Amino acid sequence: MPITSIRRQWQNFRGWWHSRYPLFRNYFIALGLVGSFLLVFFWPYLNERVFMSLQSGEAGVLWQRFSGGTNLKYTYGEGFHLVMPWNRLFVYNVRLQQTPHKIVALCKNGLPVELEVSIRHRPQDGRLPLLHTVVGPNYLEVVVKPEIEASVRGVVSQFEPNELYTSEGYILNLILQGSLYGIGERYISLDDLLIKRVVLPTKVADSIESKLIEEQRALEFEFRVQQAKREAERRGIEAKGILSFQETVAAGGSFKDYLRFAGIQATVELAKSENAKMVIIGGADGGLPLILNMPDDLDRSSSAATRKNPLLSPKSAGLLPPPPTVDPQATATTLPPSSPQPTPSVPPPAVTTPESLRVAPAPVPEKKSGTP
């Protein structure tokens, strides 16, 4: 084709385009607006059926409308996938899941017991298309919960209410053994089963609680008895040690020196105290506090029991003062014959004197006649 003809055709096309440019511009603008409207209107559908994005821990099973249904050979993993509008991609959560569930079962004696369990499960690896074909996305309500309920009711019916607390581990093993086979053959993995709470009837729970409280009280009483026995043994050993110490000190004749040393120590400790205090010093021997001034050692003429353990004697311990020595001649007062008998205006107070210390009053001489 000659070059002149090509130029002529190009010039004709340019003239045709320039003459129809406003029409084509309006057409493309309208087409863009219609396309944008359709994209915005159908975006939810396209995002759900065509532009598929699988998050972490998710897997998909493709159902093909014109290619034989569920694709059993391939499982879609995480990421972005483009699916034809006439096909559908079903998304599953393949992570380990925890589902709480409450079950009401009857015990061996017919009482109802409510158990709150926690089920850990997940789809089996590589068998997600089979799970979708046999069970479907609602496999938790169709397979897992019914199997667990049947196993729990069968196991709980073999125990008494009070045995559910003490045999929890054994009960869990029986439930798992009974439900693993039924769930496993449906392409589901049962990881674990936990009993979170066991709710017994109110009267049964109260009786069990009262029984446990009484058992603990009995153990407490036994502990107190053992503690009292040990305390008695400790006090007996302590008493023997004190007795041996007292006999050793008394046998050496240094009991008074030991008391003086104890008084010095008590005075020093009392002086170190920061509290307000009053120390009375000025005893007969050594100037120690008066409360620590003890009498002399025992008299050699005391009884045999007192000589054996002088610290147990009230006299040696300073608890009782020695009896006063009363002179009958000094007690009785003899008035001269010439002086009249004085008559007290106020009677003297009555003084109770022990029988061993009473002295008969001296006879009063009779008044002679003619004596002034």
C-alpha positions as a printed Julia matrix, in Angstrom:
372×3 Matrix{Float64}:
   0.0     0.0     0.0
   1.5     3.36   -0.9
   2.42    5.74    1.81
   0.15    8.45    0.45
  -2.92    6.26    0.91
  -1.94    5.5     4.53
  -1.57    9.17    5.26
  -4.88    9.9     3.65
  -6.63    7.25    5.8
  -5.0     8.57    8.97
  -6.11   12.07    8.16
  -9.67   10.84    7.54
  -9.64    8.96   10.92
  -8.43   12.03   12.76
 -11.12   14.15   11.17
 -13.75   11.55   12.1
 -12.45   11.37   15.72
 -12.36   15.11   16.2
 -15.87   15.4    14.85
 -17.19   12.73   17.29
 -14.86   13.34   20.28
 -17.53   15.02   22.49
 -19.87   12.07   21.92
 -17.26    9.47   22.84
 -16.15   11.47   25.91
 -19.67   11.58   27.28
 -20.09    7.88   26.56
 -16.94    6.87   28.5
 -17.88    9.14   31.42
 -21.32    7.55   31.64
 -19.82    4.08   31.37
 -17.35    4.85   34.19
 -20.1     6.14   36.44
 -22.27    3.1    35.82
 -19.31    0.77   36.44
 -18.4     2.53   39.69
 -21.98    2.33   40.9
 -22.19   -1.36   40.08
 -18.85   -2.02   41.82
 -19.95   -0.22   44.98
 -23.35   -1.89   44.96
 -22.03   -5.41   44.41
 -18.87   -5.06   46.49
 -20.17   -6.99   49.53
 -21.15   -9.87   47.29
 -17.85   -9.76   45.42
 -15.88   -9.52   48.66
 -17.71  -12.56   50.06
 -17.79  -14.74   46.99
 -15.08  -13.6    44.61
 -12.26  -11.79   46.45
 -11.58  -14.12   49.39
  -8.98  -13.37   52.07
  -8.29  -16.1    54.65
  -6.88  -14.9    57.98
  -4.39  -16.66   60.28
  -5.67  -19.99   61.56
  -8.26  -20.36   58.77
  -8.61  -22.83   55.9
 -11.09  -23.08   53.05
 -12.95  -25.81   51.15
 -14.06  -24.98   47.6
 -17.43  -26.02   46.27
 -17.55  -25.96   42.46
 -20.91  -25.63   40.79
 -19.91  -26.99   37.36
 -16.98  -29.26   38.37
 -18.39  -31.97   40.62
 -19.14  -30.2    43.89
 -16.68  -30.23   46.82
 -13.03  -30.33   45.92
 -11.71  -33.16   48.13
  -8.13  -32.92   46.89
  -7.21  -29.37   47.76
  -7.6   -27.19   50.83
  -7.15  -23.44   50.54
  -4.71  -21.95   53.02
  -4.18  -18.45   54.39
  -3.99  -15.45   52.07
  -5.91  -13.94   49.1
  -7.84  -16.14   46.68
  -9.92  -15.32   43.61
 -13.01  -17.49   43.28
 -15.43  -17.56   40.4
 -18.84  -16.1    41.24
 -20.62  -19.39   40.55
 -18.36  -21.27   43.01
 -18.23  -20.92   46.81
 -15.4   -21.12   49.32
 -16.31  -22.34   52.86
 -13.98  -21.03   55.58
 -13.15  -23.07   58.74
 -11.28  -22.18   61.91
  -8.57  -24.81   62.28
  -7.1   -23.47   65.54
  -7.54  -25.12   68.94
 -10.92  -23.92   70.19
 -12.46  -23.9    73.67
 -16.21  -24.24   74.01
 -17.95  -24.03   77.43
 -20.98  -26.23   77.89
 -23.4   -27.01   80.75
 -24.71  -30.54   81.2
 -27.38  -31.81   83.61
 -26.92  -35.48   84.55
 -28.45  -37.86   87.09
 -26.31  -39.51   89.76
 -26.52  -43.09   90.89
 -29.21  -42.29   93.46
 -31.25  -40.24   90.98
 -30.3   -36.73   92.11
 -29.68  -34.18   89.32
 -26.21  -32.7    89.07
 -25.19  -29.79   86.87
 -21.68  -29.93   85.4
 -19.99  -27.05   83.65
 -17.36  -28.45   81.27
 -14.86  -26.92   78.86
 -14.31  -28.72   75.53
 -11.07  -28.26   73.58
 -11.37  -29.37   69.96
 -10.2   -28.66   66.4
 -10.67  -30.18   62.91
  -8.23  -32.91   62.01
  -5.33  -31.91   59.81
  -5.76  -32.79   56.1
  -9.36  -33.97   56.54
 -11.18  -30.68   56.35
 -12.88  -31.48   52.96
 -14.16  -34.78   54.42
 -15.45  -32.98   57.53
 -17.24  -30.49   55.28
 -18.75  -33.27   53.22
 -19.8   -35.6    56.08
 -20.73  -33.16   58.88
 -20.54  -29.58   57.7
 -19.61  -26.24   59.27
 -21.96  -26.82   62.25
 -19.96  -29.79   63.47
 -19.81  -28.45   67.05
 -23.58  -28.68   67.59
 -24.0   -31.81   65.47
 -21.18  -34.02   66.79
 -19.08  -32.59   69.63
 -21.68  -31.48   72.18
 -24.02  -34.5    71.8
 -21.14  -36.95   72.16
 -19.81  -35.19   75.26
 -23.27  -35.03   76.86
 -23.91  -38.74   76.26
 -20.53  -39.7    77.7
 -20.9   -37.45   80.76
 -24.38  -38.75   81.58
 -23.22  -42.35   81.24
 -20.27  -41.85   83.57
 -21.99  -39.68   86.21
 -24.78  -42.21   86.58
 -22.25  -44.64   88.1
 -21.25  -42.38   91.03
 -22.82  -40.93   94.16
 -22.98  -37.12   94.52
 -20.26  -36.98   97.17
 -17.93  -39.1    94.98
 -17.9   -36.5    92.19
 -15.55  -34.29   94.23
 -13.02  -36.97   95.11
 -13.0   -38.85   91.76
 -12.76  -35.95   89.33
  -9.66  -37.24   87.53
 -11.06  -40.73   87.15
 -14.36  -39.35   85.84
 -12.55  -37.25   83.23
 -10.64  -40.28   81.98
 -13.86  -42.26   81.59
 -15.57  -39.4    79.73
 -12.62  -38.96   77.36
 -12.43  -42.67   76.62
 -16.15  -42.77   75.86
 -16.23  -39.72   73.59
 -12.91  -39.94   71.74
 -14.01  -42.67   69.37
 -17.35  -41.09   68.46
 -15.79  -37.69   67.78
 -12.62  -38.98   66.12
 -14.44  -40.91   63.43
 -16.17  -37.67   62.41
 -12.78  -36.09   61.51
 -12.6   -33.96   64.69
  -9.77  -33.98   67.22
 -10.78  -33.8    70.91
  -7.78  -32.29   72.68
  -9.02  -32.26   76.28
 -12.08  -32.03   78.5
 -12.12  -30.03   81.73
 -14.73  -29.99   84.49
 -14.94  -26.37   85.64
 -17.71  -26.7    88.23
 -20.02  -29.3    89.76
 -23.3   -27.97   91.16
 -25.13  -30.37   93.49
 -28.63  -29.91   94.93
 -28.71  -27.47   97.82
 -29.56  -30.01  100.54
 -26.93  -32.46   99.36
 -24.28  -29.75   99.18
 -25.17  -28.56  102.69
 -24.97  -32.08  104.13
 -21.61  -32.73  102.47
 -20.29  -29.4   103.7
 -21.44  -30.05  107.28
 -19.84  -33.5   107.19
 -16.54  -32.06  106.04
 -16.71  -29.37  108.73
 -17.27  -31.97  111.46
 -14.36  -34.03  110.16
 -12.11  -30.99  110.32
 -13.3   -30.25  113.85
 -12.47  -33.8   114.92
  -9.0   -33.42  113.45
  -8.66  -30.11  115.26
  -9.58  -31.73  118.59
  -7.04  -34.51  118.02
  -4.41  -31.9   117.27
  -5.28  -30.02  120.44
  -5.0   -33.22  122.5
  -1.6   -33.97  121.02
  -0.52  -30.4   121.63
  -1.68  -30.56  125.26
   0.24  -33.83  125.78
   3.4   -32.3   124.36
   2.93  -29.2   126.5
   2.52  -31.41  129.58
   5.72  -33.28  128.67
   7.52  -29.98  128.16
   6.37  -28.63  131.51
   7.36  -31.87  133.25
  10.86  -31.66  131.79
  11.05  -27.98  132.71
   9.91  -28.72  136.28
  12.53  -31.44  136.63
  15.2   -29.04  135.41
  14.1   -26.34  137.85
  14.01  -28.84  140.71
  17.49  -30.09  139.85
  18.77  -26.51  139.67
  17.22  -25.64  143.03
  18.69  -28.71  144.69
  22.12  -27.92  143.24
  22.04  -24.31  144.41
  20.68  -25.18  147.85
  23.18  -27.98  148.37
  26.14  -25.61  147.9
  24.86  -23.08  150.47
  24.91  -20.26  147.89
  21.18  -19.66  147.61
  21.4   -16.16  149.07
  24.29  -15.24  146.75
  22.31  -16.45  143.75
  19.32  -14.33  144.75
  21.56  -11.3   145.1
  23.0   -11.92  141.62
  19.47  -12.25  140.16
  18.52   -8.98  141.88
  21.5    -7.2   140.3
  20.52   -8.44  136.85
  16.88   -7.4   137.32
  17.98   -3.92  138.48
  20.23   -3.47  135.43
  17.5    -4.53  133.01
  15.02   -2.26  134.72
  17.42    0.69  134.47
  17.83    0.11  130.68
  14.12    0.53  130.04
  13.07    3.83  128.4
   9.68    3.9   130.11
   8.97    5.95  133.23
   9.87    3.92  136.25
  10.46    4.09  140.0
  13.18    1.94  141.51
  13.23    1.63  145.33
  16.76    0.84  146.5
  18.05    0.68  150.01
  17.7    -2.79  151.34
  19.67   -4.07  154.23
  22.06   -6.2   152.19
  23.77   -4.63  149.19
  21.2    -1.89  148.6
  19.22   -3.93  146.08
  15.51   -3.29  145.37
  13.46   -4.1   148.45
  11.33   -6.58  146.55
  14.42   -8.72  145.98
  15.69   -8.65  149.56
  15.32  -12.25  150.56
  15.87  -13.72  154.05
  18.91  -15.68  155.03
  19.42  -19.28  154.15
  17.36  -21.89  155.85
  17.7   -22.64  159.46
  19.56  -25.86  160.13
  16.78  -26.95  162.49
  14.04  -27.06  159.79
  12.27  -30.24  158.85
  13.73  -32.89  156.57
  11.43  -32.01  153.66
  12.43  -28.36  153.87
  16.13  -29.24  154.02
  15.74  -31.37  150.89
  14.11  -28.59  148.81
  14.56  -25.23  150.53
  13.27  -23.2   147.56
   9.81  -24.67  147.98
   9.6   -23.41  151.55
   7.56  -20.19  151.91
  10.03  -18.86  154.46
  13.08  -19.32  152.19
  11.22  -17.91  149.18
  10.43  -14.71  151.07
   6.69  -15.14  150.76
   5.98  -15.21  154.49
   7.89  -13.18  157.07
   9.33  -14.97  160.07
   7.03  -14.98  163.07
   7.83  -12.19  165.51
   9.36  -13.0   168.83
   7.1   -11.81  171.59
   8.33  -11.27  175.09
   5.53  -11.88  177.58
   7.22   -9.67  180.14
   7.43   -6.77  177.67
   3.86   -7.22  176.5
   2.28   -7.09  179.92
   2.28   -3.58  181.34
   2.26   -3.13  185.12
   1.04    0.19  186.45
   2.47    1.6   189.7
   0.21    1.4   192.69
  -0.05    5.13  193.11
  -1.16    5.91  189.51
  -4.81    5.51  188.61
  -5.88    3.13  185.84
  -6.19    5.08  182.53
  -9.5     4.78  180.76
  -9.2     5.18  176.96
 -11.82    7.39  175.36
 -11.83    5.4   172.09
 -11.57    1.64  172.17
  -8.51    0.36  170.33
  -9.06   -1.53  167.07
  -9.46   -5.22  167.31
  -6.36   -7.06  166.23
  -6.58  -10.68  165.29
  -3.6   -12.52  166.63
  -2.76  -16.12  165.78
  -3.2   -18.67  168.5
   0.53  -19.29  168.62
   1.28  -15.6   169.26
  -1.44  -14.75  171.77
  -0.16  -13.74  175.23
  -2.32  -13.6   178.28
  -2.59  -10.06  179.67
  -0.95   -9.33  183.01
  -3.28   -9.06  186.03
  -4.19   -5.55  187.09
  -3.51   -4.94  190.79
  -6.39   -3.97  192.94
  -6.69   -0.36  194.13
  -5.85    0.0   197.79
  -7.89    2.16  200.0
  -6.3     5.39  201.06
  -4.16    5.68  197.91
  -4.57    8.94  196.13
